[in-house]
Amino acid sequence: MIIANPIYDVTFKHLLLNDRAAKFFIGTILNCKVLSLEPAATEYTEPKDETPTVSLFRMDFAATIVTKEEGEKRVIIEMQKAKILDDVFRFRKYLGKEYRKSELPIIAIYILGFNLSVDSPAFGNFPIYRDLRTNEKLDAYDLFVERLTHKAYFVQTKRIKPRLNTKLDKLLTVFEQKNFIGEDRTTKDYTFQIDDPEMKVVIDVLNYVAADAKAREELEKEQYYQEAMEGIFGEQNKKLAEYKEKIEKFAEFQQKTVKQLKRAGVSVEEISESTGMSPEEIDKI
């Protein structure tokens, strides 16, 4: 079956605007039952000639979910998708806005078109309650704490492999970046057997986007601008990444040097004079 590639904003937006598909998607990632979903805010970043951020998409839901650990609860689902690592700064900005306007606990889901250092196609990062005196994990839940911290789930599309062992494995297959039709990567041949009614809804939505003339036009426009921006900014981003890496390595070397000098009994004033760092910066290290 031909389906549209959900890594593109146009396709992903259609998927999340289908209530049944969105509930299945979110419930599968979070491993919970989703009772209700109400879109709270939607942001779709249109391609701009002056910026390479054509890949950024965001959608929020006010949701009622049921988990084994906490039962039924109201939460904000913060859904974000991006293809470039630099979008992490926008992730932080949007989360900050959500914290300011909502009193509900926030759960973030990130769909990434690049690899992190974690070798897993899908993983979670959850705040843990821990006794600071004994370092023991606490079996606790407090709404005040939940409003100040958040759970985060990550899907790395480039690490997805064709597995069908679990419901999550099946869902991730639609994000696998293989079997493209043509060179533009906007559509792909989905070859897996569909035996789950909820997965069929997801596939039907993606198949509709691939076949609909208006949606295809939007997809082609997004793909065109993405290629143009990658051509304009690709080399620039590469150089910036290399520059950032050099700065980070130098900072690590500088900190290591300061620690060695301190252990050797060298005074803060002498270290400051030889490294050019201020006494305050040395004290922090």
Secondary structure, 3 states (H helix, E strand, C coil): CEEECCCCHHHHHHHHHCHHHHHHHHHHHHCCEEEEEEEEEEEECCCECCECCCCCEEEEEEEEEEECCCEEEEEEEEEEEECCHHHHHHHHHHHHHHHHHCCCCEEEEEEECCCCCCCCCEEEECCCCECCCCCCECCCCCHHHHHHCEEEEEEEHHHCCCCCCCHHHHHHHHHCCCCECCCCCCEEECCCCCCCHHHHHHHHHHHHHHHCHHHHHHHHHHHHHHHHHHHHHHHHHHHHHHHHHHHHHHHHHHHHHHHHHHHCCCCHHHHHHHHCCCHHHHHHC
